[in-house]
């Protein structure tokens, strides 16, 4: 029965990807391209994410353009809803001048994008940490290589923007662009431009004090782990011992917890620890938290690349490293890559935190130079130049 259902799903996917999607696009591509039409395509969320926000703000406030957003809700919407959202996007995309996407996209990959349209894959992470795309073929996290080739997610891209020359090879492998490496351009990541603005840091400080007034006279520990499992069924990591953290650090620090946006169910902080710890997943953005944190504790999250811009201490609580490696894998040796101590028990984590001010930050600085060299505060300018060339200025308000 399982084999029969799998064949039925593959057949439906074939009809959709290789039939309905290209036919819809070709029908609407008979109309001329709108030179001012720009589309931001969010694959999973129902809102504009931080990957797009800086560019969206620039294009909507400083230029007279027809800027549109589509939210496909891949892995979150039901099959029928995803299909409907995809067709609506394709009708719009058929006459778009520029399309920005920030995740794997089987819809764009399925259609004959016209030469007048520029498609830019901004991706949603800096650096190259966890494997994705074809790099996960045959791993638990990914599809088979046969399925990945049959239903590609990285075709029809004009550019893929990345955070440094160092990581181009990883994106070429993941996106099956080994023969088109010139498409991968290390021009930086737009959202990192915010970190170079003094007003960003001040705004973050004010957000912190609203969320956690007790932080005004204490240092800030940020715990920001990634999710476990698949995006659609993301599991909350639950190995942080709040009681031990409270007893060890409540006099000196506040602890802010930020979970991955795919996590749907967040455990409440017990009452007795709320003067010390707070889950700010819904209250503060990750950009704000990186700005105000004195120490970052993570595991396998790519936020460490952005945090390296601040050249502050990082600790890695990797209690399930072996399992996670089997599930997803990494582009670099984990313990060689991470620019800070790696621990797998709470006792070791607490010990490292007691000595965190003695940490040598030379590895963090080297990490920043290696993986974030193109993130200098001007990435948005370079990305918009890729998208529009010299013609953007004619639309200046």
FENGI-V106214 format. One record per residue. N is the residue number from 1. PHI is phi in degrees with one decimal (999 if undefined). Layout:
BEGIN
n | phi
N | PHI
N | PHI
END
This chain:
BEGIN
n | phi
1 | 999
2 | -61.0
3 | -65.1
4 | -65.1
5 | -63.9
6 | -62.8
7 | -66.0
8 | -64.2
9 | -63.8
10 | -65.1
11 | -64.0
12 | -62.2
13 | -64.6
14 | -59.1
15 | -62.3
16 | -70.8
17 | -69.3
18 | -99.2
19 | -123.2
20 | -63.0
21 | -64.0
22 | -64.4
23 | -64.9
24 | -64.5
25 | -62.1
26 | -62.3
27 | -62.4
28 | -85.4
29 | -77.3
30 | -73.3
31 | -80.4
32 | -69.3
33 | -69.2
34 | -85.0
35 | -60.4
36 | -101.0
37 | -85.3
38 | -124.5
39 | -120.0
40 | -104.1
41 | -109.5
42 | -92.6
43 | -78.6
44 | -115.1
45 | -87.2
46 | -108.6
47 | -151.9
48 | -68.4
49 | -95.6
50 | -64.1
51 | -62.1
52 | -91.9
53 | -53.0
54 | -60.7
55 | -69.3
56 | -59.1
57 | -63.0
58 | -63.1
59 | -70.4
60 | -88.7
61 | -100.2
62 | -104.5
63 | -132.8
64 | -92.3
65 | -129.8
66 | -96.8
67 | -96.7
68 | -128.9
69 | -127.7
70 | -128.3
71 | -126.4
72 | -82.9
73 | 61.6
74 | -57.2
75 | 76.2
76 | -114.7
77 | -81.4
78 | -66.4
79 | -57.1
80 | -66.5
81 | -65.3
82 | -61.5
83 | -61.1
84 | -63.9
85 | -62.4
86 | -66.1
87 | -65.1
88 | -63.3
89 | -63.2
90 | -63.3
91 | -59.5
92 | -75.2
93 | -65.1
94 | -61.5
95 | -122.7
96 | -86.7
97 | -86.1
98 | -136.4
99 | -126.0
100 | -104.6
101 | -133.2
102 | -132.3
103 | -158.8
104 | -55.4
105 | -142.6
106 | -77.7
107 | -77.5
108 | -59.8
109 | -67.6
110 | -90.7
111 | -118.8
112 | -82.3
113 | -55.7
114 | -72.9
115 | -67.4
116 | -77.3
117 | -103.3
118 | -103.3
119 | -110.8
120 | -120.9
121 | -90.1
122 | -87.2
123 | 56.1
124 | -115.7
125 | -145.3
126 | -90.3
127 | 61.9
128 | -150.0
129 | -112.1
130 | -77.2
131 | -68.1
132 | -149.7
133 | 57.7
134 | -64.1
135 | -65.7
136 | -102.5
137 | -57.1
138 | 78.1
139 | -82.7
140 | -60.1
141 | -72.1
142 | -104.5
143 | -85.1
144 | -71.7
145 | -60.9
146 | -61.5
147 | -65.4
148 | -63.8
149 | -77.8
150 | -71.2
151 | -125.7
152 | -67.7
153 | -125.1
154 | -133.1
155 | -89.0
156 | 66.2
157 | -95.8
158 | -86.7
159 | -143.0
160 | -123.3
161 | -94.6
162 | -134.2
163 | -85.6
164 | -168.3
165 | -60.6
166 | -55.9
167 | -97.4
168 | -56.6
169 | -60.5
170 | -67.0
171 | -70.7
172 | -62.5
173 | -67.0
174 | -66.5
175 | -101.0
176 | 57.7
177 | -117.2
178 | -56.7
179 | -92.3
180 | -135.3
181 | -63.2
182 | -64.5
183 | -74.4
184 | -90.7
185 | -120.3
186 | -84.0
187 | -103.1
188 | 103.3
189 | -116.6
190 | -56.9
191 | -67.0
192 | -73.8
193 | -58.2
194 | -60.2
195 | -68.5
196 | -92.4
197 | -102.8
198 | -56.6
199 | -66.8
200 | -63.9
201 | -68.7
202 | -67.3
203 | -61.9
204 | -63.5
205 | -63.9
206 | -66.0
207 | -62.7
208 | -60.7
209 | -68.6
210 | -69.3
211 | -75.2
212 | -143.8
213 | -54.5
214 | -66.8
215 | -79.5
216 | -61.2
217 | -120.7
218 | -131.4
219 | -83.9
220 | -115.9
221 | -97.7
222 | -107.7
223 | -109.2
224 | -135.1
225 | -83.5
226 | -87.3
227 | -84.0
228 | -114.1
229 | 87.4
230 | -91.5
231 | -55.8
232 | -73.6
233 | -129.2
234 | -62.1
235 | -109.4
236 | -78.5
237 | -67.9
238 | -135.5
239 | -106.5
240 | -86.6
241 | -89.4
242 | -64.2
243 | -63.6
244 | -65.0
245 | -65.1
246 | -60.8
247 | -64.5
248 | -87.8
249 | -131.6
250 | -65.9
251 | -74.8
252 | -109.4
253 | -126.7
254 | -112.5
255 | -111.2
256 | -108.9
257 | -112.3
258 | -129.0
259 | -93.8
260 | -60.9
261 | -62.3
262 | -75.1
263 | -69.2
264 | -96.9
265 | -119.0
266 | -107.7
267 | -76.4
268 | -69.0
269 | -75.6
270 | -57.6
271 | -52.7
272 | -68.5
273 | -109.5
274 | -73.1
275 | -75.9
276 | -108.5
277 | -121.9
278 | -147.9
279 | -85.2
280 | -109.5
281 | -53.5
282 | -92.3
283 | -104.7
284 | -130.7
285 | -77.7
286 | -65.8
287 | -62.9
288 | -61.2
289 | -67.1
290 | -64.0
291 | -65.9
292 | -101.0
293 | -82.5
294 | -93.3
295 | -143.1
296 | -114.0
297 | -109.4
298 | -136.5
299 | -142.0
300 | -127.9
301 | -83.1
302 | -73.6
303 | -61.9
304 | -63.1
305 | -66.4
306 | -63.3
307 | -65.1
308 | -62.7
309 | -61.7
310 | -88.9
311 | 53.1
312 | -116.2
313 | -65.3
314 | -129.7
315 | -124.3
316 | -124.6
317 | -94.5
318 | -108.6
319 | -69.6
320 | -124.1
321 | -56.9
322 | -62.9
323 | -65.2
324 | -66.4
325 | -61.4
326 | -64.2
327 | -74.2
328 | -123.8
329 | 81.9
330 | -129.2
331 | -82.2
332 | -128.6
333 | -57.4
334 | -58.2
335 | -74.1
336 | -79.8
337 | -74.2
338 | -64.1
339 | -88.6
340 | -174.7
341 | -60.4
342 | -107.0
343 | -130.3
344 | -126.5
345 | -136.1
346 | -64.5
347 | -59.3
348 | -69.5
349 | -62.6
350 | -62.5
351 | -61.4
352 | -64.4
353 | -65.4
354 | -65.5
355 | -116.6
356 | -64.5
357 | -72.7
358 | -93.1
359 | -66.2
360 | -79.6
361 | -89.9
362 | -56.4
363 | -61.8
364 | -65.9
365 | -64.9
366 | -66.3
367 | -61.0
368 | -59.1
369 | -64.2
370 | -73.8
371 | -106.3
372 | -129.3
373 | -63.6
374 | -90.4
375 | -98.0
376 | -116.8
377 | 97.2
378 | -127.3
379 | -63.0
380 | -58.0
381 | -60.1
382 | -69.3
383 | -65.6
384 | -67.3
385 | -66.6
386 | -61.4
387 | -72.7
388 | -118.3
389 | 63.7
390 | -88.8
391 | -81.6
392 | -61.1
393 | -60.3
394 | -68.7
395 | -102.1
396 | -61.6
397 | -72.4
END
